[in-house]
Amino acid sequence: MVWPNTAERDADGNLAIGGVDVAALAEVAGTPLYIYDEATIRAQCLAYREGLATGVENAVVTYAAKAWLSHALVEILVDESVNIDVVSGGELYVALQSGMPPERITFHGNSKSVAELEMAIEAGVGSIVVDNFDEIDRLYALSVAAAAPIPVMVRINPGIDAHTHDYRKTGIVDSKFGLGVQNGDAERAVARSLDNDMLDLLGYHAHIGSQIFETETFTAAVDAVVDFAVAMRERFGVTPRKLSPGGGFGVAHTPDEEAPDARSYAAAVAQAYAAAIATSGFDSAPTLVIEPGRSIVANAGVAIYRVDARKAIPGVRTYVSVDGGMADNIRPALYGAVYSAELVAAGIDGPAGTSVTLAGKFCESGDVLIRDVELPPVQPGDLIAVPAAGAYCLAMASNYNMALKPAVVMVAGGRARTVQKRESYQDLMSREVTTNQYLSVKHSDQRAG
Ligand SMILES: Cc1ncc(COP(=O)(O)O)c(C=O)c1O
């Protein structure tokens, strides 16, 4: 379903989410506004856990923080026994500050700095997923001073071509992510990790892409990871404790798109895993880790915009311009992502809809949220709701045109709470240095000396 589980319309056609009237909420919280439905997030967490339990006993759901990260979300994840994966010092910092226990954090990324690795080691994260040989070298250097062996997994690139947008493919041979299985890099990374007693090799990880709908693609990822683990046992006698086929479970962004539900995805992965482990010769199943990001939060989130202007170009199209756009949701411009929209106050017997283009307010012709969407004749001041806006929208939000990042509210049980404040104009000045602060920079001849 494209809308949050609790979305409903009253007898007059007014939208409510989590028991909260959306128009009234927009009145007090302003727009653009991102509303997250707590019940949907919790239901997704539970569905993943239940789905995994249909196939394996030792399984962990790890939320990919890149989809959207906030203190309130982390609290929910902790409560729902869902771990977290981070890809930067910033995500790691927010996850830790928000109460995620370090041992439940996985640190990913193809370009981790020494400072980020140090931060992760000091915090005591559950695993660092190594992505290239330079990172292994860095971990070697850092392991000298480490108090305990550093828990690592090796991210393999299995060469699986997932059916998704090119920008969202990560498991193909020509990818910046992971160490190739076919060209022997993954095996060499395992050998190098095993060479150093201060690296504790937990297992292997693959992530083949994002917004993937076919469960068979995940089955292929499971098989690839288990096959690799078997090959490494044969080669080096090493038994993994954790294996992960990553995340990437697709969601519906429009009502006519269909996606498997979270439980089905997890059950398909768990059952494929159980079957692969049964023939692997491992005495017991290593812990299975899945990493859904988008599918935990996408359909929980709804973006609310206010219409600022309407411009009809006879015989061409009608633009309906709203008070947000690519600064809070860049996905249509970046990937050609398609969304749907409805009026918050839909009315019951209102006039029939016509096709309009929902345009953002930012200074790019490409700032179009939805190219052709059927809407009743909207007027400036009307509120428009865009569902399935919970993932990779705010996470990629920018201050383009000095846009203020929107406020975020979490709704549950008829109550709404602000979980992220709207930025203010003062915030926009907070990084500006308004007095001259010269840096002491060496000349090139001084540097050479
Ligand atoms: C390593 C890893 N795990 C999990 C995810 C989450 O993917 P999704 O949000 O599509 O589930 C990503 C996304 O890029 C990723 O890179």
The ligand as a Gaussian input file, in Angstrom:
#p B3LYP/6-31G(d) Opt

LIG

0 1
 C       24.895000      -1.723000       2.110000
 C       23.476000      -1.310000       1.988000
 N       22.565000      -1.932000       2.749000
 C       21.255000      -1.580000       2.696000
 C       20.811000      -0.577000       1.860000
 C       19.358000      -0.216000       1.869000
 O       18.743000      -0.290000       0.661000
 P       17.157000      -0.008000       0.607000
 O       16.925000       1.297000       1.248000
 O       16.855000       0.003000      -0.831000
 O       16.504000      -1.140000       1.339000
 C       21.733000       0.092000       1.040000
 C       21.275000       1.145000       0.122000
 O       21.957000       1.687000      -0.682000
 C       23.100000      -0.285000       1.108000
 O       24.029000       0.328000       0.379000

